Amino acid sequence: MSDTSHPMNAAASPAGVADYLALLKPRVMSLVVFTGFAGLYVAPGTLHPVLAAVAVLCIAVAAGASGAINMWYDRDIDGLMTRTCERPIPTGRIVPEEGLAFGVILAGGAVALMGLATNVVAAALLLAAILFYVFVYTIWLKRRTPQNIVIGGAAGAFPPMIGWAAVTGSVGVESLVLFVLIFFWTPPHFWSLALYRSDDYARAGVPMLPVVRGAAVTKKHIIAYTILLLPLSVLPTVLGFAGWIYGSAAILLGLVFIAAALAVWFDATDRAPKRMFGFSILYLFGLFAMLIADRAPGLAG
């Protein structure tokens, strides 16, 4: 569709700082940054606090850059969906080419700075995360398959690996476990959103699972993934890089997550999916917060 199709384009106001910040998807960025910090914090070894802060900043900027490029590419479907139609590019407040340039420059700067501040492995992982999100998820999968979130979710699972690599210069089994946790968390997180936004996705032609296979199949998938997450979430304790504080929290959070998924199955309204979507964010935040707490001085279990 034409970039000028949004009704606000004719009277669009000049872009402000808030519009460029919106391109970075700050709400999504916050969870990405937190999981990246957790990977950095629990990694063995030391990193100067200033360099650690730079590494976390690079993860944040790279995540924001990926979001900006995503908004550039998805400007046509964003204009069709209620959830996204007020974004800066569909409304015309930011010209598409400016949004793309903004994202590319930030992405390049983040990768280069990560390499200079930490090591080439962390920089390479950061670059891989950006490329995966832009080319594999946004351009290839999102509009083609209901498995878009399952495969594409790998992009959001990179941050703890990047944080780990920033300290160690390598990718250990431990950071791969953290990657797997976010990878399997992502589908139920987004499918719960897709359940109550399915009309939006259908209007935009995005083949999310509820649109292609229906609500009942989606709910079964949500339950399956949340059940699978429970044993996966205790792997850090089983493998010995987290203790009883984390392990206990992981079991408790996992059981509540499963209960939320079961509530979605029995609820024909949008209430349970909305609650599950909200809790899914709390679940991941809580899981990584307890991982950090478990490794805090004097609390290591």
C-alpha positions as CSV (number, residue, x, y, z in Angstrom):
1,M,0.0,0.0,0.0
2,S,1.1,3.6,-0.4
3,D,3.0,5.3,2.4
4,T,0.5,8.2,2.2
5,S,-2.6,6.1,2.9
6,H,-2.8,7.0,6.6
7,P,-5.5,9.7,7.1
8,M,-3.1,11.7,9.3
9,N,-0.4,12.1,6.7
10,A,-2.0,15.1,5.1
11,A,-1.7,17.1,8.3
12,A,1.4,15.3,9.8
13,S,3.4,17.4,12.2
14,P,7.2,17.5,12.1
15,A,9.0,14.7,14.0
16,G,10.0,15.4,17.5
17,V,12.4,13.6,19.9
18,A,9.5,11.5,21.2
19,D,8.8,10.2,17.7
20,Y,12.4,9.0,17.3
21,L,12.3,7.5,20.7
22,A,9.1,5.7,19.7
23,L,11.0,4.2,16.7
24,L,13.2,2.4,19.2
25,K,10.3,0.5,20.8
26,P,11.3,1.4,24.3
27,R,8.9,-1.0,26.1
28,V,10.4,-3.9,24.2
29,M,13.9,-2.6,24.7
30,S,13.5,-2.5,28.5
31,L,13.1,-6.3,28.7
32,V,15.9,-6.9,26.2
33,V,18.3,-4.7,28.2
34,F,17.4,-6.4,31.4
35,T,18.0,-10.0,30.1
36,G,21.2,-8.8,28.5
37,F,22.4,-7.3,31.8
38,A,21.5,-10.6,33.6
39,G,23.7,-12.5,31.2
40,L,26.5,-10.1,31.8
41,Y,26.0,-10.2,35.6
42,V,26.0,-13.9,36.1
43,A,28.9,-14.6,33.7
44,P,32.1,-15.8,35.3
45,G,34.9,-13.3,35.2
46,T,35.0,-9.5,35.6
47,L,34.4,-6.5,33.3
48,H,35.1,-2.9,34.3
49,P,31.9,-1.2,35.4
50,V,32.3,1.4,32.7
51,L,32.7,-1.2,30.0
52,A,29.8,-3.2,31.4
53,A,27.6,-0.1,31.2
54,V,28.8,0.4,27.6
55,A,28.0,-3.2,26.7
56,V,24.4,-2.9,28.1
57,L,24.0,0.4,26.3
58,C,25.1,-1.3,23.0
59,I,22.5,-4.0,23.6
60,A,19.8,-1.3,24.2
61,V,20.8,0.7,21.1
62,A,21.0,-2.4,18.9
63,A,17.5,-3.5,20.1
64,G,16.1,0.0,19.3
65,A,17.8,0.1,15.9
66,S,16.2,-3.2,15.0
67,G,12.8,-1.9,16.1
68,A,13.3,1.2,13.9
69,I,14.2,-0.9,10.8
70,N,11.2,-3.1,11.6
71,M,8.9,-0.1,11.7
72,W,10.4,1.1,8.4
73,Y,9.7,-2.2,6.7
74,D,6.3,-2.8,8.3
75,R,5.0,0.7,7.7
76,D,2.2,-0.5,5.4
77,I,0.8,-3.1,7.8
78,D,1.4,-0.9,10.8
79,G,-1.0,1.6,9.3
80,L,-3.7,-1.0,9.1
81,M,-3.6,-2.2,12.7
82,T,-5.2,-0.4,15.7
83,R,-2.2,-1.3,17.9
84,T,0.4,0.3,15.6
85,C,-1.4,2.8,13.4
86,E,-0.2,5.8,15.5
87,R,3.5,4.9,15.1
88,P,5.6,7.8,13.7
89,I,6.1,6.4,10.2
90,P,2.5,5.4,9.3
91,T,1.3,8.8,10.5
92,G,3.9,10.5,8.4
93,R,5.6,12.2,11.3
94,I,8.9,10.5,10.2
95,V,9.7,9.9,6.5
96,P,10.4,6.2,5.9
97,E,13.9,6.8,4.6
98,E,14.8,8.8,7.7
99,G,13.5,6.0,9.9
100,L,15.6,3.4,8.0
101,A,18.7,5.6,8.1
102,F,18.2,6.2,11.8
103,G,18.0,2.5,12.5
104,V,21.0,1.5,10.3
105,I,23.3,4.2,11.7
106,L,22.4,3.1,15.3
107,A,22.9,-0.5,14.5
108,G,26.3,0.0,13.0
109,G,27.4,2.2,15.8
110,A,26.2,-0.2,18.5
111,V,28.1,-3.2,16.9
112,A,31.3,-1.2,16.4
113,L,31.2,0.2,19.9
114,M,30.6,-3.3,21.4
115,G,33.6,-4.6,19.5
116,L,35.8,-1.8,20.8
117,A,34.6,-1.9,24.4
118,T,34.4,-5.7,24.9
119,N,35.4,-8.3,22.3
120,V,34.6,-9.5,18.8
121,V,32.5,-12.4,19.9
122,A,30.0,-10.1,21.7
123,A,30.0,-7.7,18.7
124,A,29.4,-10.6,16.3
125,L,26.5,-11.9,18.4
126,L,25.0,-8.4,18.5
127,L,25.2,-8.1,14.8
128,A,23.7,-11.6,14.4
129,A,20.7,-10.6,16.6
130,I,20.1,-7.5,14.5
131,L,20.4,-9.3,11.2
132,F,18.2,-12.2,12.4
133,Y,15.4,-9.8,13.6
134,V,15.5,-7.7,10.4
135,F,16.0,-10.3,7.7
136,V,14.8,-13.6,9.1
137,Y,11.9,-12.4,11.2
138,T,10.7,-9.1,9.8
139,I,11.4,-9.6,6.1
140,W,11.2,-13.4,5.6
141,L,9.0,-15.0,8.2
142,K,6.5,-12.4,9.6
143,R,4.2,-12.2,6.6
144,R,4.7,-15.8,5.3
145,T,4.2,-18.3,8.1
146,P,2.3,-18.8,11.4
147,Q,5.7,-20.1,12.7
148,N,7.0,-16.5,12.5
149,I,7.1,-16.0,16.2
150,V,8.5,-19.5,16.9
151,I,11.5,-19.1,14.7
152,G,11.8,-15.3,14.8
153,G,11.8,-15.4,18.6
154,A,15.4,-16.3,18.5
155,A,16.3,-12.7,17.8
156,G,15.0,-11.7,21.2
157,A,16.8,-14.5,22.9
158,F,20.3,-13.3,22.0
159,P,20.8,-10.6,24.7
160,P,21.8,-12.8,27.6
161,M,24.3,-14.6,25.3
162,I,25.6,-11.2,24.3
163,G,26.0,-10.1,27.9
164,W,27.7,-13.3,28.7
165,A,30.1,-13.0,25.8
166,A,30.9,-9.4,26.7
167,V,32.5,-10.7,29.9
168,T,33.9,-14.1,28.8
169,G,34.6,-13.7,25.2
170,S,32.9,-16.9,24.5
171,V,29.5,-18.6,24.3
172,G,29.1,-21.1,27.1
173,V,26.5,-23.8,27.7
174,E,25.1,-21.5,30.5
175,S,24.3,-18.7,28.1
176,L,22.8,-21.1,25.6
177,V,20.4,-22.2,28.4
178,L,19.4,-18.6,28.9
179,F,18.9,-18.3,25.1
180,V,16.6,-21.4,25.1
181,L,14.5,-20.0,28.0
182,I,13.7,-16.8,26.1
183,F,13.2,-18.7,22.8
184,F,10.5,-21.0,24.3
185,W,9.0,-18.1,26.3
186,T,8.4,-16.0,23.2
187,P,5.7,-18.0,21.4
188,P,3.2,-18.1,24.4
189,H,4.0,-14.5,25.1
190,F,3.1,-13.3,21.6
191,W,0.3,-15.8,20.9
192,S,-1.6,-14.5,24.0
193,L,-1.4,-11.1,22.5
194,A,-2.4,-12.4,19.0
195,L,-5.5,-14.0,20.5
196,Y,-7.0,-10.7,21.4
197,R,-5.5,-8.8,18.5
198,S,-6.4,-11.4,15.9
199,D,-8.7,-9.0,14.0
200,D,-5.8,-6.6,13.7
201,Y,-3.4,-9.2,12.3
202,A,-6.1,-10.6,9.9
203,R,-6.8,-7.1,8.6
204,A,-3.1,-6.6,7.9
205,G,-2.6,-10.1,6.4
206,V,-0.1,-11.2,9.0
207,P,-0.5,-15.0,9.4
208,M,-0.3,-15.2,13.1
209,L,-1.4,-18.6,14.5
210,P,-4.9,-17.5,15.7
211,V,-5.6,-16.1,12.3
212,V,-4.4,-19.2,10.3
213,R,-5.3,-22.1,12.7
214,G,-7.9,-20.6,15.0
215,A,-8.1,-19.8,18.8
216,A,-8.4,-23.4,20.0
217,V,-5.2,-24.6,18.3
218,T,-3.4,-21.5,19.5
219,K,-4.5,-22.1,23.1
220,K,-3.2,-25.7,22.9
221,H,0.1,-24.4,21.7
222,I,0.3,-21.9,24.5
223,I,-0.3,-24.6,27.1
224,A,2.3,-26.9,25.6
225,Y,5.0,-24.2,25.6
226,T,4.3,-23.1,29.1
227,I,4.5,-26.7,30.4
228,L,7.7,-27.2,28.5
229,L,9.1,-24.0,30.0
230,L,8.8,-25.3,33.5
231,P,11.6,-28.0,33.4
232,L,13.7,-25.8,31.1
233,S,13.5,-22.9,33.6
234,V,15.2,-25.0,36.3
235,L,18.2,-25.9,34.1
236,P,20.3,-23.1,35.6
237,T,20.0,-24.7,39.0
238,V,20.5,-28.3,37.7
239,L,23.6,-27.2,35.8
240,G,24.9,-25.4,38.9
241,F,25.2,-21.8,37.8
242,A,22.2,-20.8,39.9
243,G,21.1,-21.9,43.3
244,W,17.9,-22.5,45.4
245,I,16.7,-18.9,45.3
246,Y,16.4,-19.0,41.5
247,G,15.3,-22.6,41.3
248,S,12.4,-22.1,43.8
249,A,11.3,-18.9,42.0
250,A,11.5,-20.6,38.6
251,I,9.2,-23.4,39.8
252,L,6.7,-21.0,41.3
253,L,6.6,-18.6,38.4
254,G,6.4,-21.6,36.0
255,L,3.3,-23.0,37.8
256,V,1.6,-19.6,37.7
257,F,2.4,-19.3,34.0
258,I,0.8,-22.7,33.3
259,A,-2.2,-21.7,35.4
260,A,-2.5,-18.6,33.3
261,A,-2.3,-20.7,30.1
262,L,-5.1,-23.0,31.4
263,A,-7.2,-20.0,32.2
264,V,-6.9,-18.9,28.6
265,W,-8.1,-22.3,27.5
266,F,-11.3,-22.0,29.6
267,D,-12.0,-18.4,28.8
268,A,-13.8,-17.6,25.6
269,T,-13.3,-13.8,26.2
270,D,-10.2,-11.6,25.8
271,R,-9.8,-11.3,29.6
272,A,-7.6,-14.3,30.2
273,P,-5.3,-13.7,27.1
274,K,-4.8,-10.1,28.2
275,R,-3.9,-11.3,31.7
276,M,-1.6,-13.9,30.4
277,F,0.2,-11.4,28.1
278,G,0.8,-9.1,31.0
279,F,1.9,-11.9,33.3
280,S,4.3,-13.3,30.6
281,I,6.3,-10.1,30.8
282,L,6.3,-10.3,34.6
283,Y,7.4,-14.0,34.3
284,L,10.5,-13.3,32.3
285,F,11.4,-10.3,34.3
286,G,11.0,-12.3,37.5
287,L,13.0,-15.2,36.2
288,F,16.0,-13.1,35.3
289,A,15.6,-10.9,38.4
290,M,15.9,-14.1,40.6
291,L,18.9,-15.2,38.5
292,I,20.6,-12.0,39.4
293,A,19.5,-12.1,43.1
294,D,20.7,-15.7,43.3
295,R,24.2,-14.6,42.3
296,A,24.2,-11.4,44.4
297,P,26.9,-11.2,47.1
298,G,25.8,-12.9,50.3
299,L,22.8,-14.6,48.6
300,A,24.4,-17.1,46.2
301,G,22.6,-20.3,46.7
